[in-house]
Amino acid sequence: MPANRKAYRAALLHSLADPAEAGIEASYEYFEDGLLVVEDGRISAIGHASELLPSLAADVEVSHYRDALITPGFIDTHIHLPQTGMVGAYGEQLLDWLNTYTFPCESQFADPAHAAEVADIFIKELLRNGTTTALVFASVHPQSVEAFFEAAQKLDLRMIAGKVMMDRNAPDYLTDSAESSYTQSRALIERWHGKGRLHYAVTPRFAPTSTPEQLTLAGQLLGEYPDLYMQTHISENLQEIEWVRELFPERKGYLDVYDHYRLLGERSVFAHGVHLCDDECARLAETGSAVAFCPTSNFFLGSGLFNLPMAEKHRLNVGIGTDVGAGTSFSILHTLNEAYKVMQLQGARLSPFKSLYLATLGGARALRLEERIGDLRPGSDADFLVLDYHATPLLSYRLRQARDIAEKLFVLMTLGDDRTVLQTYAAGRLVHQR
């Protein structure tokens, strides 16, 4: 056995399937005393410690966590790099919030030094909270993407990001043009897409801030580079939806705007979708598109409640998104706590295993990366977390009352936060230690 192998002993838990489709029992795999073996940045074995330990060579280092749970790294399918400095901005709903707080904050990213400083803070926050992959909105400035990718590359992180495209209905100091957005995006794609574990996302902010010309060129980019991602916002706020109707009266609805400009597809992720209808969910599923469920920001901006059962009915891929800075925490655990409440308010239940799925394998499927991340299967990238059962006195006490892994998992998602993440590994490398 090669000397570069390492092994990690703890309770192990990962998703195998969507509980809504496979049922709870078939949706996960759990080893109460498990062993995870990592080689060259990938997982090479997973199983019961008693069965795998005898097969290890004497010189293989084994890290033993006696009161911890190892899970796949969390996947954040919607978050904004430039809004890190305005988390917790008071008192507005979406459209006023953008004008009052967001646009002035994003203007600072014209300065490459500022972009680099925030990218460093942003990535440290992601890793501190156990997020190993994120789909990231940068600002309209190409240097914001450069700064983020440079910081992510140093740690060999699997990250996806793109320059915002925005050529109308925003301050002059923050708009590009249809042509410049295409040219700048193309240059960033050529430089960064597929470099290491980095991917590029074509990023029109949302329909109201892009002209038909810009949306046309966004669709053209997706045609020119078939494995690109596309990210934007949809149906977050009722005023926003009405605004889209006024701007695009020839289209049947909000989703139809994106559909018309060829922005739907297997690597297209639409944030929020709070007010989607059945037909729109069906069309998203038909095209292989995905939705990022962002409960924390939907509560914070008063946008509404995402209808997860409707999405499940159509087998629409859904991931979880923190949506910092309208979302008030980088923590996926905190975000899942809010997601549970969203379901409760609609008379539905969100099982802890569905929550785990949304945060890991579901996010990977939304990003079409399930062959690489999202679970602990052999062959997957070794992106994983060590969650500490004794992170806080209350968590420690509460977990002593837990009867099984389902209850433990739910308590972690209800009481957990960044303190719960003891260690974060990316491609087998320790990138955060609490």
C-alpha positions in Angstrom: 0.0 0.0 0.0 1.5 3.4 -1.0 2.9 5.6 1.7 0.7 8.5 0.5 -2.4 6.9 1.7 -4.1 8.2 4.8 -7.1 6.9 6.7 -9.7 8.6 8.9 -11.7 6.7 11.5 -15.0 8.0 12.8 -18.7 7.6 12.3 -19.2 8.0 8.5 -22.4 9.1 6.7 -23.2 10.0 3.1 -26.1 10.1 0.7 -26.6 7.5 -2.0 -29.9 8.8 -3.5 -32.7 11.3 -3.1 -34.9 10.2 -0.3 -37.9 11.5 -2.2 -37.2 8.9 -4.9 -35.5 6.0 -3.2 -37.1 6.2 0.2 -35.3 7.1 3.5 -33.7 3.8 4.2 -32.1 3.4 0.7 -31.0 7.0 0.5 -27.9 6.9 2.8 -25.0 4.7 4.1 -23.9 4.9 7.7 -20.9 3.3 9.5 -21.0 3.8 13.2 -17.3 3.0 13.4 -16.1 3.5 9.9 -12.9 4.1 8.0 -12.3 6.4 5.1 -9.2 5.7 3.1 -7.8 8.5 0.9 -5.1 8.3 -1.8 -3.8 11.0 -4.1 -6.7 13.3 -3.3 -9.4 10.8 -3.9 -11.3 8.3 -1.8 -10.0 4.8 -2.3 -12.1 2.9 0.3 -15.0 3.2 2.7 -16.3 0.7 5.2 -16.4 -0.7 8.7 -13.1 0.1 10.5 -13.0 -3.5 11.8 -12.9 -4.8 8.2 -10.6 -2.2 6.6 -8.0 -1.7 9.3 -6.4 -5.1 8.9 -5.8 -4.3 5.2 -3.8 -1.1 5.9 0.0 -1.2 5.8 1.7 -0.5 9.1 3.0 2.9 7.9 -0.4 4.3 6.9 -1.4 7.2 9.2 -4.8 6.7 10.8 -6.6 9.8 12.3 -9.1 8.6 14.8 -12.0 10.8 15.8 -13.9 9.2 18.7 -16.8 11.7 19.0 -17.3 13.0 15.5 -19.1 12.4 12.2 -17.4 12.5 8.8 -19.6 13.6 5.9 -19.0 14.8 2.3 -18.1 18.5 2.0 -21.0 20.8 1.7 -22.0 22.2 -1.6 -23.4 25.8 -1.8 -25.3 26.2 -5.1 -25.9 30.0 -4.8 -23.7 32.6 -3.1 -22.3 36.1 -3.9 -18.7 36.9 -3.3 -19.1 40.7 -3.5 -21.8 40.8 -0.8 -19.6 39.4 1.9 -19.2 42.9 3.4 -22.9 43.7 3.5 -24.3 40.6 5.3 -27.1 41.7 7.6 -28.1 44.9 5.8 -31.3 46.1 7.4 -34.8 46.8 6.3 -35.4 46.2 2.6 -37.0 43.8 0.2 -35.2 42.6 -2.9 -35.3 45.5 -5.4 -34.8 48.3 -2.9 -32.1 46.1 -1.2 -30.2 45.9 -4.4 -30.2 49.6 -5.0 -29.5 50.6 -1.4 -26.9 48.1 -0.4 -25.8 45.7 -3.0 -24.8 47.8 -5.9 -22.6 50.3 -3.9 -20.9 47.3 -2.2 -20.2 45.6 -5.5 -18.7 48.8 -7.0 -15.7 48.4 -4.7 -14.6 45.3 -6.7 -13.3 47.6 -9.5 -10.2 47.7 -7.2 -8.2 44.4 -7.7 -6.7 44.7 -4.2 -10.1 44.9 -2.6 -11.3 41.9 -4.7 -8.3 39.9 -3.6 -8.8 40.8 0.1 -12.5 39.8 0.0 -11.8 36.6 -2.0 -9.5 35.5 0.8 -12.0 36.3 3.5 -14.8 34.6 1.5 -12.9 31.3 0.9 -11.9 31.1 4.5 -15.5 31.5 5.6 -16.6 28.8 3.2 -14.1 26.3 4.5 -14.7 27.3 8.1 -18.3 26.3 7.6 -17.5 23.1 5.7 -18.3 24.3 2.2 -15.9 22.7 -0.2 -17.7 23.6 -3.5 -19.7 26.7 -4.3 -21.4 28.2 -7.3 -20.4 31.9 -6.9 -21.6 35.2 -8.4 -18.7 37.6 -8.7 -19.2 41.3 -9.6 -19.4 42.8 -13.0 -15.6 43.4 -12.9 -13.4 40.6 -14.4 -10.9 41.2 -11.6 -13.4 39.9 -9.1 -13.4 36.5 -10.9 -9.6 36.6 -11.2 -9.2 37.2 -7.5 -11.6 34.4 -6.6 -10.1 31.8 -8.9 -6.6 32.6 -7.9 -7.4 32.1 -4.2 -9.3 28.9 -4.9 -6.6 27.5 -7.1 -4.0 27.8 -4.4 -6.0 25.3 -2.3 -7.0 23.1 -5.2 -10.7 23.7 -4.5 -13.5 22.7 -6.8 -15.3 26.0 -7.4 -17.5 27.5 -10.0 -17.8 31.3 -10.6 -18.6 33.9 -13.2 -18.5 37.6 -14.0 -21.9 39.2 -13.6 -23.4 40.4 -16.9 -25.5 43.5 -16.4 -26.1 46.2 -19.0 -29.2 48.0 -17.9 -31.4 49.0 -14.9 -28.3 49.4 -12.6 -26.0 52.3 -11.8 -23.8 53.5 -14.6 -20.7 52.7 -12.4 -21.7 49.0 -12.4 -22.9 48.2 -15.9 -21.1 46.6 -18.8 -22.4 46.3 -22.3 -23.7 43.3 -24.3 -20.4 43.2 -26.2 -18.0 43.8 -23.3 -19.8 41.2 -21.2 -19.3 38.7 -23.9 -15.7 39.6 -24.6 -14.7 39.7 -20.9 -16.6 36.5 -20.1 -14.9 34.7 -23.1 -11.4 35.8 -21.9 -12.2 34.5 -18.4 -13.5 31.2 -19.8 -10.3 30.7 -21.8 -8.1 31.4 -18.8 -9.9 29.6 -16.0 -12.6 27.1 -17.2 -11.3 23.6 -16.5 -8.1 24.7 -14.9 -7.4 22.4 -12.0 -10.8 21.9 -10.3 -12.2 25.3 -11.5 -15.2 25.9 -13.7 -16.8 29.0 -15.3 -20.4 30.0 -15.1 -22.1 32.4 -17.6 -23.7 34.8 -15.1 -26.5 37.2 -16.2 -27.6 38.7 -12.9 -31.3 38.4 -13.7 -33.5 39.2 -16.6 -34.3 42.8 -15.6 -30.6 43.9 -15.7 -29.8 42.4 -19.1 -31.0 43.6 -22.5 -32.2 41.1 -25.1 -28.8 41.6 -26.8 -26.9 40.6 -23.7 -29.0 37.6 -23.0 -28.5 36.5 -26.7 -24.8 36.7 -26.2 -25.0 34.8 -22.9 -26.8 32.0 -24.8 -24.1 32.2 -27.6 -21.4 31.6 -25.0 -23.2 28.5 -23.8 -23.3 27.2 -27.3 -19.6 27.9 -28.0 -18.5 26.1 -24.8 -20.9 23.2 -24.2 -19.6 22.3 -20.7 -20.0 25.8 -19.2 -22.3 26.5 -16.3 -25.1 29.2 -16.3 -26.4 30.8 -13.2 -29.0 33.5 -12.6 -32.0 34.4 -10.5 -35.7 33.6 -11.0 -39.0 34.3 -9.4 -37.6 35.4 -6.0 -39.9 38.4 -5.4 -43.4 39.3 -6.7 -42.4 42.8 -7.7 -39.5 41.4 -9.6 -41.8 39.0 -11.5 -44.1 41.9 -12.4 -41.1 43.9 -13.6 -40.0 41.1 -15.9 -43.5 41.0 -17.4 -43.2 44.7 -18.2 -39.8 44.4 -19.7 -40.5 41.3 -21.7 -44.2 41.5 -22.6 -43.8 39.2 -25.6 -42.7 36.3 -23.4 -45.1 33.9 -21.6 -43.5 34.4 -18.2 -40.2 34.8 -16.3 -38.8 31.4 -17.1 -39.8 31.8 -20.8 -37.4 34.8 -21.0 -34.5 32.5 -20.2 -35.8 29.7 -22.3 -36.1 32.0 -25.3 -32.5 33.0 -25.0 -31.3 29.4 -24.7 -30.2 29.6 -21.1 -31.8 26.4 -19.8 -29.8 23.3 -19.7 -28.0 20.6 -17.7 -25.6 23.0 -16.1 -28.0 25.9 -15.6 -28.9 26.8 -12.0 -31.6 29.2 -11.2 -31.6 30.7 -7.7 -34.7 30.9 -5.5 -37.7 29.9 -7.7 -39.9 30.8 -4.8 -42.9 31.6 -7.0 -42.5 29.1 -9.8 -45.6 27.4 -11.1 -46.1 23.7 -12.0 -45.4 24.2 -15.7 -42.2 26.1 -15.0 -41.0 23.3 -12.7 -41.8 20.8 -15.4 -39.9 22.8 -18.0 -36.8 23.2 -15.8 -36.8 19.4 -15.1 -37.3 18.6 -18.8 -34.2 20.6 -19.7 -32.1 19.2 -16.9 -31.9 22.6 -15.2 -31.7 23.0 -11.4 -32.9 25.3 -8.7 -30.9 26.6 -5.7 -33.2 26.7 -2.6 -32.1 29.7 -0.4 -34.3 29.6 2.7 -32.2 32.0 4.8 -32.3 34.9 2.3 -35.9 34.2 1.3 -36.8 34.7 5.0 -34.5 37.7 5.4 -35.9 39.6 2.4 -39.5 38.5 2.9 -39.6 36.8 -0.5 -41.7 33.8 0.3 -41.4 30.0 0.8 -39.9 27.6 -1.8 -42.2 24.7 -2.7 -39.9 21.8 -2.4 -42.7 19.1 -2.7 -43.7 20.6 -6.1 -40.1 20.4 -7.2 -39.9 16.8 -6.0 -43.1 16.0 -7.9 -41.4 17.0 -11.2 -38.0 15.4 -10.2 -36.4 18.8 -10.5 -32.8 18.9 -9.3 -32.5 21.1 -6.2 -29.4 22.2 -4.2 -29.1 24.3 -1.1 -27.8 27.9 -1.3 -26.8 30.3 1.5 -27.2 33.3 -0.8 -24.8 35.5 1.2 -25.3 38.4 1.5 -29.1 38.4 1.6 -28.5 35.1 3.4 -27.1 35.9 6.8 -24.8 32.9 7.3 -22.1 31.0 5.3 -23.2 28.0 7.3 -25.0 25.2 5.4 -26.0 23.7 8.7 -27.7 27.0 9.7 -29.3 27.2 6.2 -30.7 23.7 6.6 -32.2 24.7 9.9 -34.1 27.5 8.0 -35.1 25.1 5.3 -36.8 22.8 7.8 -38.8 25.8 9.0 -39.8 26.7 5.4 -41.3 23.2 5.0 -43.0 23.4 8.4 -44.8 26.6 7.4 -46.1 24.7 4.3 -47.3 21.7 6.3 -44.5 19.5 4.9 -41.6 17.8 6.6 -37.9 17.9 5.7 -36.2 14.8 7.0 -32.6 15.1 8.1 -31.6 12.7 5.3 -33.2 14.9 2.7 -31.3 17.8 4.2 -28.1 15.9 4.0 -28.9 15.1 0.4 -29.6 18.7 -0.5 -26.3 19.8 1.1 -24.2 17.1 -0.6 -25.2 14.7 -3.3 -28.3 16.8 -4.3 -26.0 19.9 -4.8 -23.6 17.7 -6.8 -26.4 16.5 -9.1 -27.6 20.1 -9.5 -24.1 20.9 -10.7 -23.7 17.7 -12.7 -20.7 16.8 -10.6 -22.0 13.7 -8.9 -19.2 11.6 -10.4 -16.6 13.8 -8.6 -18.2 15.2 -5.4 -21.2 14.9 -3.1 -20.6 11.5 -1.5 -17.8 9.3 0.0 -17.8 6.6 -2.7 -14.4 5.3 -3.8 -13.2 7.3 -6.8 -14.8 10.6 -5.6 -12.7 13.6 -4.7 -11.7 13.5 -1.1 -13.7 16.6 -0.1 -15.0 15.8 3.4 -15.7 17.2 6.8 -15.2 16.2 10.4 -18.2 17.4 12.5 -17.5 17.6 16.2 -20.2 16.1 18.5 -18.8 18.2 21.4 -18.5 21.6 19.5 -20.6 23.4 22.1 -21.8 22.4 25.6 -25.5 22.4 24.5 -24.8 20.3 21.3 -22.7 17.8 23.4 -25.5 17.5 26.0 -28.3 17.2 23.4 -26.5 14.6 21.3 -26.2 12.4 24.4 -30.0 12.1 24.4 -30.1 11.1 20.7 -31.3 7.6 20.0 -30.0 7.0 16.4 -28.1 8.6 13.5 -31.3 10.3 12.2 -31.7 12.2 15.5 -28.0 13.0 15.7 -28.1 14.4 12.2 -31.2 16.5 12.8 -29.6 17.9 16.0 -26.4 18.8 14.2 -28.5 20.6 11.6 -30.6 22.4 14.2 -27.9 23.4 16.7 -24.8 23.3 14.5 -22.9 26.2 13.0 -19.3 26.9 12.0 -18.1 25.7 15.4 -19.4 22.2 14.6 -16.9 21.9 11.7 -13.7 20.6 13.3 -11.8 20.0 10.0 -12.4 20.5 6.3 -10.6 18.5 3.7 -10.4 19.3 -0.1 -8.9 16.8 -2.4 -7.4 15.1 0.6 -5.7 18.2 1.9 -6.6 19.7 5.3 -7.8 23.3 4.4 -9.5 24.2 7.7 -8.8 23.3 11.3 -11.0 24.8 14.0 
